[in-house]
Amino acid sequence: MGYSFSREGFDAVLKALARTYRIYAPVTFAGQGRFTDVDVVRYDFVTDASQIEFGKKSEYAFKELLTPLSETLFYFTEDEVKEADAQPGEVLVFLRSCDLHALKRLDQMYLGNGFAEDPFYKRIREKLQFVLIGCPASFENCFCTSMGTNRTEDGYLFSVEEQDGKILCEVPSNLKLKQLFMENGAWIEKALPSFVEENDVRVTIPATVPNSIYKAPLWDEYTARCIGCGRCNFVCPTCTCYTMQDIYYTDNGRVGERRRVAASCMVDGYTNVAGGGEYRRTKGERMRFKVLHKIYDFRRRFAYDMCVGCGRCDDACPEYISFSNIINKVDQFVKEEKADE
Amino acid sequence: MSDVNIKKLKKNAFRYSKVRGETASRIRIPGGLVSAKSMARIAEVAETYGNGTIFVTNRQGVEIPGIAMEDMDNVNRMIQSIIDDSGVNQEERDKGYPASGTRNVVACPGSRLCPFACYDTTEFARKMDKAIFPNNLHVKVAFTGCSNDCAKVRMNDFGIIGMTEPQYDPSRCVSCEQCVKYCGLRSVGALSMVNGKVVRDTDKCIGCGVCAYYCPTRAWTRSREHYFRLVLLGRTGKKNPRMAEDFIKWSDEESIMKIVKNAYAYVEEYIDRNAVEGKEHIGYIVDRTGFDEFLKWIMEGVELPEIAQINPRPYWGGKHYDKY
């Protein structure tokens, strides 16, 4: 069942929803990009529909809500520990199909990877509901159709899409919402969200990858090109690595907090171990690890690929390194290895 | 053509050439950005009235040499479209440039092109040119996007260096330390890590924006306001060449416009009336009147933003070839 809204009508819906939920959506931050007078689109809490950026791919993913870039887990004094308070209330997250698929990967890593669930992840995750933003067209660098993440059938409260100045919403179920929508908009037969059916970028993922990939010369290029900034990881909706920090307050060294902060397998120090060892010294080695994790190693454990093909890593790389291009290079290498057998 | 008013010729932005009877047309390109169409017209002038060559000058103008003095009127008509296109103030159409004393306003490519630039240098330079040209006083103003000073603004009377006030959101910081590393390598080393977060030494920070450029998470971003460092009274020349010295750190655009305009009134008042060709670098005038008098004039009506830091006692060094 679908509804059509004017901008004002949709804003009224959003304001009503904001009484129940905190609303988390892509927002354009003017002038906060890397360069002067360049904007950045990233997630934030909004109170007004006009704050939501529907027309662009967010440069940073919604995962910052679930796995904050920097999160205090608990505070400690000499003999006491106090867990950091959880953020109150339910949250409604606006995201696209690829990101809803990414959510499955995040859940897998934090709730379904071995025997333990991550309680700090879980307490945020339990309060999330989702709104699917339709994609009438592919953005630059997207390769969701190759990764099978272009379509989403369920897992969201309602969908939203802008068409000819109208906001269209499809509500699969939920009677309460239907009432709210009816009050502020008009019922229409179909308001199904658009899904991308074709991308300019296509990748082929090899079914298996031989161990010879480890020393393949294709990685050498990235030792020279990559600067190890980690943007590809920080913008990725499926990267889940973090590192721990125990902080002792400077004015009282017996009191402090434990934080976890996002980590990147491309940034210096990621594989450093006690005694000065460093397992992946070159950027090429780090690239190999990252790429294979996204398109092969994760699948060997969980039977589906980690990468969702959102292309944010390609959008963000300051050195114009293309992840999708590397996937195809790996595929080419695998085909050549097979031909040699 | 034996009777030519050379003073008038120079004022009309033609050059006194060592080749008798010849001159060169000096085209102003404020902000250093010229349309391809005007560039083609410059080439056309060089082909039609010049000798087919073009000097690209240090101040981002061009000089078209090999022009016969009797062709100056024709050249002035031909460069009208360039003057229109560049938006340079003019007094009479088809008569060329009305002055040459105040030099072309220089700018590095700035934020229209350069990833390090902290503001649109071209726009500011054009705005400045509009405000100070035409004028016969010998004044040099230059704009550069960041502290790299690619435009060499410290060789000018007024040098404007772009700044941004870094904004830090610790909740987005993951302690990757790239800002600390690159501030040290590419800038002044104003950042350090304390308990996994970054501390900025605000006295040391020069507002170059390297932290915002390298931050991979947008923990560091640029300030909404664009700020400027204003450096004063640099010069080249035979007597006492010297670099411009810091005057204001964290100035705003409006204050800089006012200060430069105020300086013209000061020069009118104190310039050596016997200066050769009416040309005297402002710095020499200030050397005579003392900096306090200069300060009094240029700060008339200027209201700096709260963040601004003023250096009331700049000291210039440089070579003193005229002293001993």
Chai-1 contact restraints between the chains, C-beta under 6 A:
chainA,res_idxA,chainB,res_idxB,connection_type,confidence,min_distance_angstrom,max_distance_angstrom,comment,restraint_id
A,G31,B,R224,contact,1.0,0.0,6.0,A-B,restraint_1
A,Q32,B,T221,contact,1.0,0.0,6.0,A-B,restraint_2
A,R34,B,Y213,contact,1.0,0.0,6.0,A-B,restraint_3
A,F35,B,P115,contact,1.0,0.0,6.0,A-B,restraint_4
A,T36,B,S111,contact,1.0,0.0,6.0,A-B,restraint_5
A,T36,B,A117,contact,1.0,0.0,6.0,A-B,restraint_6
A,T36,B,C118,contact,1.0,0.0,6.0,A-B,restraint_7
A,D37,B,S111,contact,1.0,0.0,6.0,A-B,restraint_8
A,V40,B,R218,contact,1.0,0.0,6.0,A-B,restraint_9
A,L69,B,R172,contact,1.0,0.0,6.0,A-B,restraint_10
A,L69,B,V174,contact,1.0,0.0,6.0,A-B,restraint_11
A,L69,B,T217,contact,1.0,0.0,6.0,A-B,restraint_12
A,S70,B,S171,contact,1.0,0.0,6.0,A-B,restraint_13
A,S70,B,C173,contact,1.0,0.0,6.0,A-B,restraint_14
A,C229,B,P216,contact,1.0,0.0,6.0,A-B,restraint_15
A,G230,B,P216,contact,1.0,0.0,6.0,A-B,restraint_16
A,R231,B,P216,contact,1.0,0.0,6.0,A-B,restraint_17
A,F234,B,P216,contact,1.0,0.0,6.0,A-B,restraint_18
A,F234,B,T217,contact,1.0,0.0,6.0,A-B,restraint_19
A,Q245,B,G196,contact,1.0,0.0,6.0,A-B,restraint_20
A,I247,B,N195,contact,1.0,0.0,6.0,A-B,restraint_21
A,I247,B,G196,contact,1.0,0.0,6.0,A-B,restraint_22
A,V261,B,V174,contact,1.0,0.0,6.0,A-B,restraint_23
A,V261,B,S175,contact,1.0,0.0,6.0,A-B,restraint_24
A,A262,B,V174,contact,1.0,0.0,6.0,A-B,restraint_25
A,V267,B,C176,contact,1.0,0.0,6.0,A-B,restraint_26
